[in-house]
């Protein structure tokens, strides 16, 4: 079931998922495997900025 949440909550959930991916990869894998996860998470943050700005601009619900 999909439940719409405010834009700020969507952004928080995405950041939480990315942080969990980066932290757990560094704890579980060698550096050569965790490094690319960190790079991909950083790329996701960069590419999501426009969407996040839109979500925060008028209190959109994401769902």
N, C-alpha and C positions, 0 to 999 in steps of 0.2 A: 504494500500500500504506500502511495506517495502522499506526503503531507507537506504543504507549502509552509515555508518558514521565511522570516524576514531576511533581507539581503545580508545583514551583518552576521546572522547565524550561519548562513551558507558559507560565507567567507571564513568564519571561525572553524567550521567543520572541515573545510578544505585544508586550512593551515594545520589543523590537528592531525589530519591524515598524512600530510606531507612530513610533518615533524616526526610522527610515529614511524614512517618509512625510513627516514634518514637515521634516526636514533637506533632503531632495531637493526638496520643493516650494518651499522658500525659495531654494534654489540655482537652480532651473530656471524658476520662474514669478515674475511680478510680485506685489507684496504683496497686491493685491486678490484674487488667486487663492490664494496661499499661506495667507493669514489663515484662511479657512474650514477648510482642512485642519488647521491647528493647533487650532482650536476643536473640530472633530470628534474629533481625537485626544485632547484633554483630556476630552471627553464620554465617550469610550470608556473611559478610565482610571477615571472616576468610576463608570460603570455596571458595570465589571468588578470592582470592589472586593469585593462580596459573594461572587462566584464565586472570586476569588483567596483570600479568607479560607477558604472551604470547601476549596479545593485544598490549602492549607497546613495545615489543621486536623488531618488524620489521614494525611497522606502519600498522598493519592489519586493514582491514575494517570489521566492524561487521554489520550484516544485518539480 
